[in-house]
Amino acid sequence: MLSKDQFIEKFNFVATKKSADFDAEQAILCIEIYNEGLLFLIYTNDKQIQYLKHVQVKIGHQKLNLSEAITNEVVLKLRFKKVFISYFDLSYTIVPTAFFDESKKEEFLKFSTIVGKNDLFLHDELPSLESKLIYSIDEEIKTKLTQFFPNHRLMCGISRIIYSFVSPKKNKPSALLHFRKNAFELLLYHKKIIFCSTFTIVTAEDVLYFLLSTVELNQFNPSEMDLIISGDIEKDSIWMKMINKYFPSIIYSAPKDFQPDQLPFELNKQHQFYQLLNLIHCE
């Protein structure tokens, strides 16, 4: 079985052979950015996936050099019809719409988390929660994104996960576990989203500990709920083998708004690109 990066490399080679040229001005660029790298794909005008690539942080570096990563990718220098960016590893907090005050975003966020001294304070709409998600991003990074992609739409990564979350059964408790390289997002749902947070991964046991303790604290029963999986995780990984012992009903996310011939992914890979694929629905 191909790893995620082996699959991406193989797909890019095939896609390039099929069509070396495409009209970028009619194409849509979707990007996920996080501390350890970025993942991007390009949709053609007829919603075919033309290009998919994973750019990882350089060996010996702890954080991605965003300008260098984008500059080194020739295809990212093109001008696209639309650009959607989902940015992870940002400080965030959720505030009910009834209490939200545009002028107090910085105050709200500083009350709940640590922010950078040069941060800008932005917010995303969360209609399903009747709330706003306030987040901060370094002003220099935001300026660079605007320079590279003047027409981009930016959102916090967790906002996109919440916005795209659909419970398989509305009256059944469920949870979404979205994996990244060194972290994961966890949502709990029962008739509405009742918990949302990001956890750092150090060992494989961390995932199981945070998952089980959060489920227990919110009075969910692992044997009576659905656990939905998306993100950078293999189905046969040690993490999934551990989780399978406690959660009998596991569902791997798969995009529903695409025809089979529009997706190059094997069935066992679709969950790994689920959130990235969903960025096209940000319009």
Helices and strands as residue ranges (DSSP letters): H 4-18, G 24-26, E 28-34, E 37-43, E 49-56, H 66-71, G 74-77, E 82-87, E 92-96, G 97-99, G 102-104, H 105-112, E 119-126, G 127-129, E 131-138, H 139-148, E 152-156, H 157-164, E 174-179, E 183-189, E 193-200, H 204-217, G 222-224, E 226-231, H 238-244, E 250-252, G 260-262, G 270-273, H 274-278, G 279-282
